[in-house]
């Protein structure tokens, strides 16, 4: 609250200086980092422009300001600002304060403007100045999103050509890669990330789903920029596709880079962040490998979600038998095979016996080890083996039957 004429004059001077600075930025075609710098310099505080879920897009904040955010538990481990914790009236952090303003235009929620001052509160006059800054931020983001939408269309078209094997001319590929700033002359893994389906009771509108997808793809682009230079990350409308460097060879290739990127995109799942499933291909050593690798990543997403559930990250090399099962297009035939082999064990009531059967297969029918793993008495396990053999046949002595049963269990796992 302004209590003296001097404070009132200072507040008016700051507002006038900020107005002049913002006008200059707009007229000179400035960007978000410059906006953040101007606001921070005039108001004497740290300023961050974030996505609606708290991903920093631009900022001008001292190490002390960022430390204050961390002390106030307003940063998650990936660096995302926990905007959902900052109320409109402000958030106290020790002697300081954090303010958050919603950046919107045309009914669209675009971003958040976060102002932090670690040693004192933020007066209401400065909040009014920040509201003016939020309007300019909305203008710049609207312009940038229009440019990004066009860029993403051209990038997506080019990447689809690579995945379809149609871009064979080296000069054509080099020209487009240079224009997009992509490094395509190194081993990469294709990463496909899909937002998981919403629960039946949520039923988002088409517009809401599109907003989720845009925020999701923006998070992937930002994280990939932090992983390294020249990494393509493109929105394919229903999925995000990235070509991450394979890194140090080893099984599976590129695992460390992929897991770090996935963890950073996921954050602590705050700020309305959606669950997503990731599939990772084998290494593409050349551009000619990309079509197969894209197919591998797509299959890893599909099978990974069925087997491991939503929110999983699955490497194609780790699919094992599931790869072959997923190639069978007729799911009805797969289910028929599982029921023919497993009989009553394929029904929901057979779940407990199926679990025992899987443990027996995993231990190569070592009854003592299987009993220990299931916390059964040895005689109880012998009884269960007898029951299983009455239902399915001589499992303990017929390796071909055992193979059929193992495959049938995998079919049930993948087909539900």
ZAMARGU-4260 file (C-alpha; in steps of 0.2 Angstrom, whole numbers, plus 5000, padded with zeros to 4 digits):
<rodrens>
0) 5000/5000/5000 | 5007/5017/4995 | 5008/5028/5011 | 5018/5043/5006 | 5019/5055/4991
5) 5036/5049/4987 | 5030/5031/4986 | 5015/5037/4975 | 5027/5046/4963 | 5039/5031/4962
10) 5025/5019/4958 | 5019/5031/4944 | 5037/5033/4938 | 5039/5014/4937 | 5022/5012/4928
15) 5027/5025/4915 | 5044/5018/4913 | 5037/5001/4910 | 5024/5007/4898 | 5038/5016/4888
20) 5049/5000/4888 | 5034/4988/4883 | 5029/5000/4869 | 5047/5000/4862 | 5048/4981/4863
25) 5032/4979/4853 | 5037/4992/4840 | 5054/4984/4838 | 5047/4966/4836 | 5054/4960/4853
30) 5052/4943/4860 | 5047/4936/4877 | 5065/4936/4885 | 5066/4954/4881 | 5049/4957/4889
35) 5054/4948/4905 | 5070/4958/4906 | 5061/4975/4904 | 5048/4971/4917 | 5061/4964/4929
40) 5072/4979/4927 | 5059/4992/4929 | 5050/4983/4944 | 5066/4977/4952 | 5060/4959/4953
45) 5062/4942/4945 | 5050/4938/4931 | 5046/4922/4922 | 5034/4919/4908 | 5028/4901/4908
50) 5016/4889/4900 | 4999/4887/4908 | 5006/4872/4917 | 5022/4881/4923 | 5035/4877/4910
55) 5047/4892/4909 | 5047/4900/4891 | 5057/4915/4895 | 5063/4923/4911 | 5074/4936/4919
60) 5077/4931/4937 | 5092/4931/4949 | 5099/4915/4957 | 5092/4923/4973 | 5074/4924/4966
65) 5075/4906/4959 | 5081/4900/4976 | 5066/4909/4984 | 5055/4899/4973 | 5063/4883/4978
70) 5062/4887/4996 | 5044/4891/4994 | 5042/4873/4986 | 5036/4882/4970 | 5048/4872/4959
75) 5047/4854/4955 | 5062/4843/4952 | 5062/4846/4933 | 5061/4865/4935 | 5043/4867/4932
80) 5035/4882/4942 | 5021/4875/4952 | 5009/4888/4946 | 4994/4879/4953 | 5000/4883/4971
85) 5001/4902/4968 | 4984/4910/4972 | 4978/4926/4964 | 4981/4936/4980 | 4999/4931/4980
90) 5010/4918/4988 | 5021/4923/5003 | 5039/4916/5004 | 5048/4921/5019 | 5049/4940/5018
95) 5045/4940/5000 | 5031/4937/4988 | 5026/4928/4972 | 5013/4935/4961 | 5005/4926/4946
100) 4995/4933/4932 | 4985/4924/4919 | 4989/4928/4901 | 4974/4926/4889 | 4968/4932/4873
105) 4952/4929/4863 | 4946/4917/4876 | 4961/4906/4875 | 4972/4903/4890 | 4990/4906/4884
110) 5002/4907/4898 | 5007/4913/4915 | 5017/4928/4921 | 5026/4925/4937 | 5034/4939/4947
115) 5045/4935/4962 | 5053/4947/4975 | 5063/4937/4988 | 5065/4951/5001 | 5048/4961/5001
120) 5030/4961/4995 | 5024/4966/4978 | 5013/4982/4980 | 4997/4983/4971 | 5003/4997/4960
125) 5016/4985/4953 | 5003/4972/4950 | 4993/4984/4939 | 5009/4987/4929 | 5011/4968/4928
130) 4993/4967/4921 | 4999/4979/4907 | 5014/4968/4904 | 5003/4952/4903 | 4993/4960/4888
135) 5009/4963/4879 | 5015/4945/4883 | 4998/4939/4876 | 5001/4948/4860 | 5018/4941/4857
140) 5013/4923/4861 | 4998/4924/4849 | 5010/4930/4836 | 5023/4916/4840 | 5010/4903/4841
145) 5004/4907/4823 | 5022/4906/4817 | 5024/4890/4826 | 5009/4882/4819 | 5015/4885/4801
150) 5033/4879/4806 | 5025/4863/4814 | 5015/4860/4798 | 5030/4861/4787 | 5041/4851/4799
155) 5028/4838/4801 | 5026/4836/4782 | 5044/4834/4780 | 5046/4821/4794 | 5032/4811/4787
160) 5041/4811/4770 | 5056/4804/4779 | 5045/4790/4788 | 5037/4786/4772 | 5054/4784/4763
165) 5049/4797/4750 | 5063/4809/4754 | 5078/4801/4745 | 5087/4816/4738 | 5102/4821/4749
170) 5102/4839/4744 | 5083/4840/4748 | 5085/4833/4765 | 5100/4843/4769 | 5092/4859/4764
175) 5076/4856/4775 | 5086/4850/4790 | 5097/4865/4789 | 5081/4876/4788 | 5073/4868/4803
180) 5090/4867/4813 | 5089/4848/4814 | 5104/4837/4815 | 5100/4821/4805 | 5118/4815/4802
185) 5119/4805/4818 | 5112/4789/4826 | 5095/4793/4834 | 5080/4783/4842 | 5063/4788/4836
190) 5052/4792/4851 | 5033/4792/4850 | 5023/4800/4864 | 5004/4799/4866 | 4993/4807/4878
195) 4983/4793/4887 | 4964/4792/4884 | 4954/4802/4897 | 4943/4793/4909 | 4925/4790/4903
200) 4918/4802/4916 | 4930/4816/4910 | 4925/4816/4892 | 4934/4832/4886 | 4928/4842/4871
205) 4938/4842/4855 | 4944/4859/4859 | 4950/4854/4876 | 4959/4839/4869 | 4968/4850/4856
210) 4973/4862/4870 | 4981/4847/4880 | 4990/4841/4864 | 4997/4859/4860 | 5003/4860/4878
215) 5010/4842/4877 | 5020/4846/4861 | 5026/4862/4868 | 5033/4853/4883 | 5042/4840/4872
220) 5050/4854/4861 | 5056/4864/4876 | 5063/4848/4884 | 5071/4842/4868 | 5079/4860/4866
225) 5087/4857/4884 | 5093/4839/4880 | 5103/4845/4865 | 5104/4855/4849 | 5096/4850/4833
230) 5083/4838/4840 | 5067/4837/4830 | 5051/4836/4840 | 5035/4838/4830 | 5017/4837/4834
235) 5008/4824/4823 | 4991/4829/4829 | 4988/4814/4840 | 5006/4810/4845 | 5022/4819/4847
240) 5037/4812/4838 | 5055/4816/4843 | 5072/4810/4836 | 5083/4809/4851 | 5102/4806/4850
245) 5106/4787/4853 | 5120/4792/4865 | 5131/4779/4873 | 5128/4762/4865 | 5120/4749/4876
250) 5104/4739/4879 | 5093/4748/4875 | 5101/4761/4865 | 5098/4779/4870 | 5089/4774/4886
255) 5097/4787/4897 | 5093/4801/4886 | 5075/4795/4883 | 5071/4793/4902 | 5078/4810/4906
260) 5067/4818/4893 | 5052/4808/4898 | 5055/4813/4917 | 5057/4831/4912 | 5041/4832/4902
265) 5031/4822/4915 | 5037/4833/4930 | 5028/4830/4946 | 5011/4829/4935 | 5005/4845/4943
270) 4998/4860/4933 | 4985/4849/4924 | 4998/4839/4916 | 4991/4823/4907 | 4997/4805/4908
275) 5006/4799/4892 | 5013/4783/4885 | 5030/4783/4876 | 5037/4770/4863 | 5055/4770/4858
280) 5063/4762/4842 | 5079/4754/4839 | 5093/4765/4833 | 5092/4773/4816 | 5110/4774/4810
285) 5104/4782/4793 | 5089/4791/4786 | 5085/4774/4777 | 5082/4766/4794 | 5069/4779/4800
290) 5053/4772/4792 | 5056/4755/4801 | 5060/4764/4817 | 5045/4774/4817 | 5034/4758/4815
295) 5044/4751/4829 | 5041/4766/4841 | 5022/4766/4836 | 5021/4747/4840 | 5030/4750/4857
300) 5017/4763/4862 | 5003/4751/4857 | 5009/4736/4865 | 5017/4745/4880 | 5000/4753/4885
305) 4991/4736/4884 | 5004/4727/4894 | 5011/4739/4906 | 4996/4751/4907 | 4995/4770/4903
310) 5010/4781/4908 | 5023/4768/4903 | 5039/4770/4893 | 5042/4754/4882 | 5058/4751/4871
315) 5055/4740/4856 | 5069/4729/4860 | 5061/4725/4876 | 5045/4719/4869 | 5051/4701/4866
320) 5036/4689/4861 | 5024/4703/4862 | 5031/4710/4846 | 5025/4695/4836 | 5008/4694/4845
325) 5005/4712/4841 | 5008/4708/4822 | 4992/4697/4822 | 4978/4709/4816 | 4964/4697/4821
330) 4962/4700/4839 | 4947/4688/4839 | 4959/4674/4833 | 4971/4678/4847 | 4958/4677/4860
335) 4951/4660/4853 | 4969/4653/4853 | 4971/4658/4872 | 4954/4651/4876 | 4958/4635/4867
340) 4974/4632/4876 | 4970/4639/4893 | 4951/4633/4894 | 4943/4639/4910 | 4959/4648/4916
345) 4956/4661/4902 | 4941/4667/4911 | 4942/4680/4925 | 4939/4667/4939 | 4955/4659/4933
350) 4966/4674/4937 | 4973/4666/4953 | 4978/4650/4945 | 4985/4659/4930 | 4997/4668/4942
355) 5003/4652/4949 | 5005/4645/4932 | 5015/4660/4926 | 5027/4658/4942 | 5029/4640/4938
360) 5034/4644/4920 | 5046/4658/4926 | 5054/4645/4938 | 5055/4631/4925 | 5043/4621/4936
365) 5054/4621/4951 | 5040/4618/4964 | 5051/4623/4979 | 5055/4640/4971 | 5038/4643/4965
370) 5031/4639/4982 | 5043/4651/4990 | 5039/4665/4978 | 5020/4663/4981 | 5022/4660/5000
375) 5014/4643/4998 | 5018/4627/5007 | 5026/4615/4996 | 5012/4603/4997 | 5000/4617/4992
380) 5010/4620/4976 | 5010/4601/4972 | 4991/4601/4974 | 4990/4616/4962 | 5001/4608/4949
385) 4990/4593/4949 | 4975/4604/4947 | 4983/4613/4932 | 4988/4597/4924 | 4970/4590/4925
390) 4964/4606/4917 | 4978/4609/4904 | 4988/4592/4901 | 5005/4586/4906 | 5013/4603/4908
395) 5028/4597/4919 | 5033/4584/4905 | 5028/4591/4889 | 5038/4606/4883 | 5027/4609/4867
400) 5012/4611/4878 | 5022/4622/4890 | 5026/4634/4875 | 5008/4635/4870 | 5003/4639/4887
405) 5016/4652/4889 | 5011/4661/4873 | 4993/4660/4877 | 4996/4669/4894 | 5005/4682/4884
410) 4991/4684/4872 | 4979/4687/4887 | 4991/4700/4894 | 4992/4709/4878 | 4974/4708/4872
415) 4966/4710/4889
</rodrens>
